[in-house]
Amino acid sequence: MAKRPDLNFLIAHPAHFFALGCGSGLAPKAPGTFGTLFAWATFALFHHHFSDFGLFFLLTVAYLGGIWFIDVTGRAIGDPDHGSIVWDEIVPFWLILMMTPATFLWQLAAFALFRYFDITKPQPARYFDEHVKNGFGVMADDLVAAGYTLLCLALLKIVFA
């Protein structure tokens, strides 16, 4: 039986702190949405400090670290993909924002599309969600959702450009 993480759990281990999105995953309702909102807010604070290559490198490290954070935290909670684990929303949404025009409407569209694909889990995201019950699978299904989001944004850009 999975336990509901709290503030003490959040600060008990660095992996928990990151896996729970620096606390954003503790939201009592819609933690994935709160994690994605956290990603949007924090991206605005740090992205301009990096070159494109530097940012891509940082996101790669955050993604690979997320596999471990989520493994450790999922085992401690008793559920490899507990709703409070939101690092898997944060890093892919940072990647989306890296490739999205820096205007509110484009980023809002990115947010809505990413949440849609993260919730509906079209294949192969559903495969990872249902069959790969570890940090890799949890991170991978959201990376697929990010890919679908970027594809839709590219198509929207063609239509509206």
N, C-alpha and C positions, 0 to 999 in steps of 0.2 A: 504494500500500500504506500503510495507516494505521499510525502508530507508537504504541506504548504510552506515554502521558505518565508522567513521573516528577516528583519534587520540583523539579528544575531547570526543567522546563517549567511547572509550577504557578506559580512565582514570576517567570517570564520576562516576563509581561505581566499587567496587572490583569484583563483580560478572561478570561485562562486561570484566574486565581485564583477568580473568581466562577463561571465556567462549570463548573469542576471542584468546585464546592461547597465552597470553602475547604479543599480537600484530601480531602473525604469521597469524591469520585469516584475517588480513587486506590486504593480498596479492591480487592484482587486478585480477589475474587469478589463478585457481587451489588452492584455500585456503586450501582445505582438504589435498592436497599433501604437502603444506607448513607446515601445522599443524603436519602432520606425520613426516616430516623432523625435525621439531622443537623437537618433542618427541624423535626422534633418537639421536639428538645432546645432549639434556638435560639428557637423561638417562645415557649417557656416563659420564656425570659430577657428578651425584649423587648416582648411584646405589651401588658403592663400599663402601659407608658410612653406609650401612644398612645390617643387617642379612637378610636371606630370609624371615623370619617371619616379621621383621620390615618393609621390603619393601612391602610385601603383605598387611600388615596393612596400610601403607601409601597409597597404590593404592586403597584399599577399601575406605579409607576416601576421597581420590581424586575423586573416582567414585561417592560416595554418595553426596559429595559436588557439583559435576558436575551436578547432577539432579537439584539442586537449582540454580546454576550459569546459566544454560541454560534456566530454566523457567523464571528467572528474565530478562535475556538478550533477549530472544525470544519475551517476551511481550513488552519490550521497543522498539525493532526493528519493531515489527508487523508481525513477522514470526517465529514460534517456532523452525524451523530448517533452519534458514538462512545460506547460504554458509559460511559466515564469522565466524560462531560458529564452533570451531574446537576442543574444549575440549573433545568432544565425539570421536575424532580420537586419541588424545594425550594419554589419560589414557589407553584405550585398547591396544594401541601400546606399551606402557610401560609394560603392562602385557605380551604381546608377547615377548618382548625383555628379560624380566625376565626369560622366559622359553626357550630361543633360545641360541644355542651355541654362544659364544662371538667372532665369527670370522666375517670378513667383508662379505664373500659370504653367510653365513647363514642369517645374518641380512639383506643383500640385498634381498635375496629370501623372507624373512619375510615381508619386505617393499613392494615388488611387489605383493605378495599374498594378503596382507592386503588391499592394494589399490584396487586390483581387486575385492575382496569380498565386500569392502565398496561401490564401485561404482555399482556393479551388483546386490547387495542385494538379495542373494538367501534366500528362506524361512527358518526360520521365520523372518529374518531381514526385508524383504519387508513388512510383516504384521505390525511390529512396526513402520516402516517408513511411511506407508500409513494410519494407523488407530490410533496410539497412539501419538497424537500431543502435547506432553509436554516434559519436561526434561527427564522423565523416558524413554519415547519412543525413544528419540533422542540418549540417552546413550545406550539403549538396542540394537538397531540395529547394532551399532558398536561393542558391546560386542559379538554379534552373529558372525559378520565378523571376530573378533579375534579368536573365537572358530574354525571356518572353517580354518583359517590360521594355527592355532596350529595343527589341524588334518592333514593338508597337509604337514606341516613340519615334523610331526612324521612319516608319510608315506615315505617322502623323506629320512629321517634318516634310516629307515628300508631298503630301496632300496640301499642306498649308503654306509651303514655300513658294 
